[in-house]
Amino acid sequence: MYISRILIKNFRSISDLDIAVSGDIVIVGENRVGKSNLLFALRLILDPSLPDSARELGISDFWDGLARDKDSVIEVSIELRDFEADLDTLALLSDYRLDADPTTVRLTYRLRSADEAEGTPETDAELEFHCFGGEDEKKRFGHDLRRRLPLDVLPALRDAEGDLAVWRKSPLRPLLDEAFSAIATAELDKIGDGIGKVTQAILEFDEVDELEGKIRALFTRMSGSR
């Protein structure tokens, strides 16, 4: 299964986007051109870890160039293909296929005026969002669907040296943990034994032994013999 199309309207820095994609996607651009907004738009639909309170966008999230009125909407849609081979996924998404193309599923996030709102919304409370599939807003979906779609959101790796210094918080940790989980324990044990032998060989250098003695003596002078 893969995303075959992304459509975004009136969301933050994105006025009107409609692109066909396939396979792996790499987003490249300078700072403040909308990369993060594009990724967050996808999270509005797919991310099970994003609370609904974060999906409750406000007036400030509309594209600045939009002349808003009561019918103005923020809309994000993705289309998915190649889901038929997995029967569980097929059953999950079957109701959200396009009428004219049953091989394509469309999932949509839409923010619009609340039903009880009159005129152009002037406060965030006058807006409401819905997530639905296919071409009918009545076909709603929520966390139950999101948690069964394969999406992992990792924080950006902006300072490789700093981010790797604290392994527990490193953005690379989930990727490396997943990669190592596929390696047989016996193979990892061989690597561990090799690291142990190299470490022991380093400790046997006279220079290292001398440094160890100097550090021990320094600590003794600083703290006292007791």
N, C-alpha and C positions, 0 to 999 in steps of 0.2 A: 504494500500500500504506500502511496506517496501523494504529496500535494501537487496537483496539476494546474491549479489556477489560484491567484490571489486577487481579490477585489476589495478596495478600501475607498470610502467616500467621506469627505468632510471630517477627517480625524486628525486633530492637531496640525502638524505641518504637511499633511497629505490631503490634497484637494480631491483628486480622482485618479486612482491607480487601478489598472487592470492588466495583469501580466500572466502569461502562460509559462509554467515552469515544469521541469522534469528532473528526476534523479536528485543529486546533491545540489544544494543551493549555497552559494557564497555571496554575502552582502559586503560590498566594498564602498567606502565613501569617506570624505573628510568629516571632521567634527561638526555636529549641529546640522546635518543634512537630512536627518530623519531615520537613521538606522534603528535606533532604540524604539522610536514610535512604531516602526514596521513590526519589530519583534513583539512589542507589547500588544499590538493589534491581534497578532496570532494567538497570544496568550489569552486574550479575552474569550476566545472560542475554545481553546484546547487545554489550557493549564489547569489541572485539578487542584494544584496547591494555591491558586489565586482565589482569595475569598470573594464572595459576591459583593462585599462592600467596596472592593477595588474595581469591580465591574460597573458600579454605579457612577458613571462619568457625569461631569457637570457641563455647564455652559462654556466654561473656559477650555473645554476639550474640543469644541467645534473649531474647524478651520477658520482662521482669522478673516479670510477674504469672503466668507459666506454672509450673504444678506439673509439672516435668519427670519423664519416665520413659523407659524404653527405646524407646517408640514415638513420642516427641516429635520433631517435624520443624520446620525452617524451610523454608518453601516460597514461591517467587515464580513466578508464571505471567503471561504476556501472551498475548493473542489478537490475531491479525493478520487483516485482511480486504483485499479488493480487490487481490489479488496475481496474478490470473489473466491480466491483459492482457500482462504481461511473461513471455514463455515461459521465459527463464532463471531468473527467480524462481520460477515455477511448478514447474519441474523441481527446484529447490533445496528447496522447501518441501513438495512433494507428499506425501511420506511422513509428514508431521507434521499432517495435517488431522484434524479430529475425525470420529469414526465417524458421528455423527448429523448433522453439518453440514460437508460437504466444502468449503464456501466459507470456512471458518474454520480457521486454523492456530493451534495452541497450543504455546508453548515454555515449558519449566519448569526452574527451578533448585530442587534439593531437597537439604537437609542433614539427615542422620539418623545413627543409630548405625551404626558400621561392622559388617560382617557378623560379625566375630570378637569384637565387644564383648559382654560379659555384664553384664546389669543396666543401670541408668541410668548413662550415660557421666559420668565425673567429671573427665576430662581432654580437651583438644582433640584429642589423638591418637586418641581413641576415636570420633571423628566423621569422616564422609566426605561429599563432595558429588557429585552427578550432575546433568548437564544433559541433558534429553531432550525429545523432541517428541511431539506427539499425546497418547495416553492410555496409552502403554506405556513403562515406564522403560528397556526394552531398546533403544529407538530413540534412542541417544545422539547428541549433536552437540557440536562444539567449534569451534576457531579457523577451520576451513575455511568453516563457515557464517557465523560472525560477521563475517569480513572482507568478505563479500559482501552484508551488510545495511547500509543507509544510516544510520549513526549517527556523529555527531560530538559529542564531549564537550569543552566549553570551560570554562575556569575562570571563577568568578564575577567580574563587574565590580563591585567594592565601592567603589573610590575612582577615579572617572572621571578626574580630573585627574592623579592619581599614576600610574594604569595607562597612560594615554596618553603620559605623559612619556617612558617607555622603550618605544619602538615595537616593538622586537624581542620584548618579553615581554608586550605588550598582549593582553588577552583578545579585543579587537576585531579584531586583525590577521587571523586566519583568515577572519572574515566579510567584511572589507573586501577582502582579497586575492581571495576568491572572487567578490565583486561586480564588482571592477575587471577580472577576467579575462574577463568577458562584454562589455566595452566595446572597441570597435574601436581599434586603435593610433592611427589617424589622428585620432580624436576626442580621445584623451589628448594627442597632440602639440599640438593646438590649445590645450588647457588649459595645457600646459607653456609654450607661446609667450606666452600671456596673462599667466601668472605672471611670466615673465621680463621682459616689458614693464613690468608694475606695479613689480617690484623695481627696475628701472633708473630709473623715474620717481621712486621714493622716494629713491634715492641722489643724485639731482640737486638735492634741496632744499639750500639753503645751510646750514640748521641741521644736517642730517645730515653734510655735508662738514666743518663746524666741529667736530662731535663726533668724527668720525674723526680729525681732526688732533690734538685734545686727547688721545685715547686713544694715538695713535702717540707723542706727546711724553711721555706718562706712562710708557709702556713703555721709552722711551729713557732717561729719568731713573732708572728702577728698575734697568735692566740695564746701563747704560753704552752709550757710542756703539758699541763693538765688537760 
